[in-house]
């Protein structure tokens, strides 16, 4: 489940320079061109606060947080009463992993301007990242008290409830976000996942289909659609859709495991083993995936490998009761090896008989 962190810009602080070329480029999301335009301005006027602001914001939009921080701190030093610049400085520090300093900046922003909703949202995101979900909820609510039409605040609340598996509240908050911003795909994604875990697969599928309109969410959409088919027992369509997710570049261990599940149900055990193995390469601590791959190894009579997987699973989860299964696999493995030994012995005897016959025939012909 991706956590959304949107850059929230208060354009009013830049009202003085709306006619500037770089501001227009920024509004068009031409961030590299905006940076180049700001470079030209700053070369001629190093203390141009607005150009440093815009260049910093453009750097944020392309995830160049260190460069953004340098520009924004320069601008803030020239105008230390600009609460929006300080909020974005905090954003940069948060993204660079300096959460303590980021939280301090957000607190200062709250003092400078108690009605800065962007600062409450960013402060909430920062608290969420350090697992302080209750504080994050309070901060999102603070922003909504000032402006009840902030879609991202409702979505971020929905994600906190999602983590807590309170799917009814997830739907409630996601609905509020979508009502304000119908194309907020993060909220649609959250809502689809909530319906899936509520076992309302038809509703979940409808929202996953909506996500296909947004390239950033295609991977999760195809995986979700696939698993809805899986839950309805259509394993072929499940496999086809989850495979599309992987073809688009999925890197989530769960998605490879879902492909493995679908292939297992299609009795494509060797292919399922490959998918489960890719999943375990990403996250080797998945107990359920180890158990499922063990079952595939058992189906392909690779008993030694099945035993290894179950033993790994047992180490990861000591409460797991797989002793009877391991015992059965060891018995099957012993029988399998005996059969192989017997088969080799029979082959050896047959070869010896054939060679003896050939020798006797040759001797007789002499």
Phi, psi and omega in degrees: 000112182286140177262126185276132174230100181267145172282118182255115186250132174264095187292346182296331181290345180251015184300332181297336187235030181299335181276357180287147182299318184294328178293322177293319178296321178296316180299330179274003180065026175265075192291321179295317178294323177298317179298315180299319179296318178296322178304315182297317180296314185292329177299325181267338182214087187298333184263021180286102185300315183298318180295320177295320177301306184295321179295321177298316179294321178296320177297321177301317184294340176249019175063028175260075192287328179294316178293320179299316182299317180300315180294314184291323178292325177297315180295320182292325178298327179280335181217078186289002177260002182276097185293330182290322177296318180295324177299319180286333171297315177300320178301314180298315180297321178298314181292334178273001174093002180266072187292326181298312179294323179298314180298323178295318178297318181296322178298320178295320178298317180301325179286319180293319183211092182298350181255012178282097184293326180301321180295322178295320179296311181296321177298320178297317178299316181297316178295322177299319182293336177259022174065028175256071187293324180298317178295320179300316178300318179298319181291320177296320178295325177298318178296320183288335175294326179281317181219105184283009182244035178262100185301320184296328179295316178295320181295317180294326174295319179301322182291323176297317178293328177297315178300326180275002181061028175265077190290334177295316177292327177302310181297320180299312182286321179296322178300319179296319180296315182291327178298325179279317183226089186302337180257022175283091189294333177298321179290321177297319178298314179300318181293319178299314180296323179295315178299323179299313182286344172274003179065023174262077190290330179293315178295317179302315181299321179301317181284326175297322178297324177296326182294339181295345178284350183236117184302327182294342183245006183300319183300309180293326181296310181295322177297316180296316178299317179300316182287333173295317176298320180301314182292338177270000177086008177264082189288332178294312179292327176300311180298316182300317182285318178295324178296325176297321178300317180291321179297332180279356176109024179302139178236006182279128180303324183297324182291318176295323177295322178296323176296318178299318178300315181296317180294323178299315181293336176273003181064026175265071192294320181294319178293322179298320179301318180298317180294316178297322180295321177296321178298317182287337174294327179281318180217102185279001184261012183279102183298312183298321181292321177298318179295318181292321178292325177300320179296320178294318177298322179296318180295331179262014177061028174263070190294323179301315181291325177297316179298316180301316181295318181292324178293322176297317180299320180296321178294322180288326180226090183301341180278353183290129180259092180238011184299318180295321180293318179296319179299317178296318180295320179296321177295315178296323179295319178297313179298318181298317180292323177296319179296319178296317179298317179296318179297318178296322179295317179297316179300318180298316180296316180297317178298318179297319179297314180300315180296323178295316179299315179300317181297316180295321179296314180297320181293319181295321182292337177289000000 
